Amino acid sequence: MSTDPGTPEQLLRRLEWTVLRRLDGLLQGDHRTLWRGTGLDLADLREYQHGDDVRHIDWNVTARLQQPHVRQYTEDRELTAWFLLDLTGSVDFGSADRTKLAVSEAFVTVLARMLTRHGNRVGALLYGRQGPQHPIAVLPPGVGRNHVLALLARLRTPAAAQATRETRLADLLQAGESMLKRRSLVFVVSDFISAPGWSESLGRLARRHEVLAVRLFDALEMALPDVGLVTVQDAESGEQVFVDTHDPGFRQRFEALAAEHEDTLRESLARAGVDTLELATDDDLLATLLRFVALRRQRLRAPVSHRLPAQARLATTPATA
């Protein structure tokens, strides 16, 4: 695959042919089986009739009118999905042909197009490209192919000169908490390299909405190759450090710190109670999505008492692990 993503239109067209069409053919069913609508809306009240479900009796109205009344509902099958997107400096990293940002871009494009084709609305909160005065940009929910192109164009907006340096993912999650009033499907797409304190906000968000944490990562973040003397730079602070990767002790210390960070991250996601999908820069997007769909369907079919913890259910095993 070419490393040049092309224009938003070119990328969307390519993904429609290489991923979306194949995904449709392999799913063998409508995507609504994976994500349900927001629930039932009260439509009307009427007198109770023989055969009505007694669970729908409105006892307050019944007591007031001295005649049993039941509630009538209409089912809302449309979804509103939100993408909470971390676009800070650490996401714009990749050791091979693709960056984590490119992986995020492809995932968001496929899921947004998949949802909007069926009349569902998608919106986005984008964190890390604005100046410090307004660090989060908002794309209101919309439908259709042009709306997906608008979302993709916003993903590619160059970072402001004074964009946020230190990632504070809690700020993005708290913005989602305050803005998302109606129950929604929420994708939090990030590498979760952030100042601490975000797991509590993620947990609160998951109590009100259906949340999927999409964790982006690169193999080079787990282990350093032996390439001699190199200069490494923090993508967010700009700080540079000269290191000797030929030193086995240094590589071991790096791997130990990476493993410690990995354990802490998994514990934080499990504590927040969210489902997790892991996307590596060298993963095949179609294969990863199919693995996620299979696990998702298995989860929906399983009795509640037999379901595994959220982290075990949906976290995929990367090829680089």
C-alpha positions in Angstrom: 0.0 0.0 0.0 1.3 3.5 -0.8 2.4 5.6 2.1 0.7 8.6 0.4 -2.9 8.7 1.7 -4.0 11.0 -1.1 -6.9 13.5 -0.8 -9.8 12.7 1.6 -11.9 11.7 -1.4 -9.2 9.3 -2.7 -8.7 7.7 0.7 -12.4 7.2 1.3 -12.9 5.7 -2.2 -9.9 3.4 -1.6 -11.2 2.2 1.8 -14.7 1.7 0.4 -13.3 -0.7 -2.1 -10.6 -2.4 -0.1 -12.2 -2.6 3.4 -15.9 -1.6 3.5 -17.1 -3.7 0.6 -15.3 -6.7 1.8 -16.5 -6.1 5.4 -20.1 -5.9 4.1 -19.7 -9.2 2.3 -18.2 -11.0 5.3 -20.5 -9.7 8.0 -23.5 -11.4 6.4 -26.0 -9.2 8.2 -26.8 -5.7 9.0 -24.5 -3.8 11.4 -27.5 -3.0 13.7 -26.9 -6.4 15.2 -23.7 -5.0 16.6 -24.9 -1.7 18.0 -28.5 -1.1 19.1 -30.4 2.2 19.0 -30.7 4.5 22.0 -33.8 2.8 23.3 -37.6 3.3 23.6 -39.4 6.7 23.5 -42.7 7.2 25.1 -45.3 7.8 22.4 -48.7 7.7 24.1 -50.9 6.5 27.0 -54.1 4.4 26.6 -56.4 2.3 28.7 -55.3 -1.1 29.6 -56.7 -3.9 27.4 -56.7 -7.7 28.0 -53.3 -9.1 26.8 -51.3 -5.9 27.4 -47.9 -6.3 29.1 -48.5 -5.4 32.7 -45.0 -4.1 32.9 -46.1 -1.1 30.8 -48.8 0.0 33.2 -48.3 3.6 34.3 -49.2 3.4 38.0 -49.2 7.1 38.6 -51.7 7.7 35.8 -53.7 4.6 36.8 -54.0 6.0 40.4 -55.0 9.4 39.2 -57.7 8.3 36.7 -58.8 5.2 38.7 -58.5 3.2 35.4 -55.5 1.1 34.4 -53.4 2.8 31.7 -50.4 1.5 29.8 -47.6 3.3 28.1 -47.0 2.9 24.4 -43.5 3.2 23.0 -41.8 3.7 19.7 -38.4 2.2 19.2 -35.6 4.5 18.2 -33.3 2.4 16.0 -31.1 5.2 14.8 -27.7 5.7 16.5 -25.7 8.8 17.2 -22.0 7.9 17.3 -19.3 10.2 18.5 -15.5 9.9 17.8 -13.4 11.4 20.6 -10.1 11.7 18.7 -6.7 12.2 20.2 -4.6 14.1 17.6 -1.7 15.1 19.8 2.0 14.8 18.8 2.5 11.2 20.0 -0.1 9.9 17.7 1.8 11.2 14.7 4.4 8.5 15.1 5.1 5.3 13.2 8.2 3.1 12.8 7.4 1.7 9.5 5.2 2.8 6.6 2.2 4.0 8.7 1.8 6.3 11.6 -0.7 5.8 14.4 -2.5 8.8 13.0 -2.9 7.1 9.6 -4.3 4.0 11.4 -6.7 6.2 13.3 -7.7 8.0 10.1 -8.5 4.7 8.3 -10.5 3.3 11.3 -12.6 6.4 11.8 -13.3 6.7 8.0 -14.5 3.1 7.7 -16.7 3.1 10.9 -18.1 6.6 10.1 -19.0 5.5 6.5 -20.4 2.2 7.7 -22.7 4.0 10.2 -23.8 6.9 8.0 -24.8 4.7 5.1 -27.6 3.4 7.2 -28.9 6.8 8.3 -27.0 7.1 11.6 -25.4 10.3 12.6 -21.7 10.7 13.5 -19.9 13.6 15.2 -16.5 14.2 16.6 -14.5 15.9 19.2 -10.9 16.5 18.0 -8.2 17.2 20.6 -4.7 18.4 20.1 -4.8 20.5 16.9 -6.1 23.7 18.3 -4.4 26.4 20.3 -4.4 26.3 24.1 -7.3 28.7 24.3 -9.7 26.3 22.6 -7.9 22.8 22.6 -11.0 20.9 21.4 -12.7 21.3 18.1 -16.3 20.0 17.5 -17.8 18.5 14.4 -21.6 18.3 15.0 -23.3 15.0 14.2 -24.3 14.6 10.5 -25.1 11.9 7.9 -23.9 11.0 4.5 -20.7 10.6 2.5 -20.0 14.3 2.4 -20.1 14.4 6.2 -17.5 11.6 6.4 -15.3 13.6 4.0 -15.7 16.7 6.2 -14.7 14.6 9.3 -11.6 13.2 7.4 -10.6 16.8 6.4 -10.8 17.9 10.0 -8.6 15.0 11.0 -6.0 16.3 8.6 -6.1 19.9 9.8 -2.5 21.0 10.6 -1.7 21.6 14.2 -1.8 25.2 15.4 1.5 26.8 16.2 0.6 26.9 19.9 -1.2 23.6 20.1 -1.4 21.8 23.4 2.0 20.3 24.3 1.3 17.9 27.1 -1.5 15.4 26.4 -4.3 15.6 29.0 -6.8 13.0 27.7 -9.0 13.7 30.7 -9.8 17.1 29.1 -11.2 15.4 26.0 -13.2 12.9 28.0 -14.6 15.6 30.2 -15.7 17.6 27.2 -17.5 14.4 25.9 -19.2 14.1 29.3 -20.5 17.6 29.2 -21.5 17.7 25.6 -23.1 14.3 25.0 -26.5 14.5 26.6 -28.3 11.7 24.8 -27.0 8.1 25.1 -24.6 7.5 22.3 -22.1 5.1 20.8 -18.7 6.6 21.7 -15.3 5.7 20.1 -12.3 7.0 22.1 -9.4 6.8 19.7 -6.0 7.4 21.3 -2.6 5.9 22.1 -3.4 6.7 25.7 0.0 8.3 26.2 -1.2 11.0 28.6 -1.0 12.7 31.9 -2.7 10.5 34.5 -6.2 11.0 35.7 -8.1 10.0 32.6 -9.5 6.6 33.7 -12.0 8.2 36.1 -13.4 10.4 33.3 -13.6 7.4 31.0 -15.4 5.4 33.6 -18.0 8.1 34.0 -18.5 8.4 30.3 -19.0 4.6 30.0 -21.7 4.7 32.7 -23.9 6.9 30.4 -22.9 5.7 27.0 -21.7 2.7 25.1 -17.9 3.3 24.9 -15.2 1.5 22.9 -11.6 2.5 23.6 -9.5 2.2 20.4 -5.9 2.0 21.5 -3.3 2.9 18.9 0.3 1.7 19.2 3.5 0.9 17.4 5.9 -2.0 17.9 8.8 0.5 18.5 7.1 1.7 21.6 7.5 -1.7 23.2 11.1 -2.6 22.3 14.1 -0.7 20.8 16.1 -2.3 18.0 19.9 -2.3 18.1 20.7 0.6 15.7 23.6 2.2 17.6 23.7 5.9 18.6 20.5 7.7 17.8 18.8 11.0 18.8 15.2 10.5 20.0 12.7 13.4 20.4 9.6 13.7 22.5 6.8 14.4 19.9 4.9 16.7 22.3 7.6 18.6 24.4 10.2 18.6 21.6 12.9 17.5 24.1 15.8 15.5 22.5 17.9 12.8 24.1 21.0 11.1 22.7 20.8 7.3 23.4 22.9 4.3 22.7 20.6 1.5 21.5 23.6 -0.8 21.2 23.7 -1.0 25.0 21.7 -4.2 26.0 21.2 -2.8 29.5 19.6 0.3 28.1 17.3 -1.7 25.9 16.3 -3.9 28.8 15.5 -0.9 30.9 13.4 0.6 28.1 11.5 -2.7 27.7 10.9 -2.9 31.4 9.5 0.6 31.5 7.3 -0.1 28.4 6.0 -3.3 30.1 5.2 -1.4 33.3 3.3 1.3 31.3 1.5 -1.5 29.4 0.3 -3.1 32.7 -0.8 0.3 34.1 -2.7 1.1 30.9 -4.6 -2.2 30.8 -5.5 -1.8 34.5 -6.8 1.7 33.9 -8.9 0.5 30.9 -10.3 -2.4 32.9 -11.0 -0.2 35.9 -13.0 2.2 33.6 -15.1 -0.8 32.5 -14.8 -0.2 28.8 -14.4 -2.6 25.8 -11.0 -2.2 24.1 -9.9 -2.6 20.5 -6.1 -2.5 19.9 -4.8 -1.3 16.6 -1.1 -1.6 15.7 0.5 0.4 12.9 1.3 -2.9 11.2 -2.1 -4.6 11.7 -4.4 -5.4 8.8 -7.5 -3.2 9.4 -10.0 -5.5 7.8 -8.7 -8.5 9.8 -8.8 -6.5 13.0 -12.3 -5.3 12.4 -13.5 -8.8 11.6 -11.9 -10.1 14.8 -13.7 -7.3 16.7 -17.0 -8.1 15.1 -16.8 -11.8 16.0 -16.0 -11.0 19.6 -18.7 -8.4 19.7 -21.3 -10.8 18.5 -20.1 -13.4 20.9 -20.5 -10.9 23.7 -24.1 -10.0 22.7 -25.1 -13.6 22.5 -23.6 -14.6 25.8 -25.8 -14.6 28.9 -24.8 -11.8 31.2 -23.5 -14.2 33.9 -21.2 -15.9 31.4 -19.6 -12.8 30.0 -15.9 -12.2 30.4 -14.4 -8.9 31.8 -14.5 -6.1 29.2 -10.7 -6.1 28.7 -10.6 -9.8 28.0 -13.6 -9.8 25.7 -12.5 -7.3 23.0 -8.8 -6.5 23.3 -7.2 -8.0 20.2 -3.8 -9.6 20.3 -1.4 -7.6 18.1 0.9 -9.4 15.7 3.8 -7.7 17.2 3.1 -8.8 20.8 
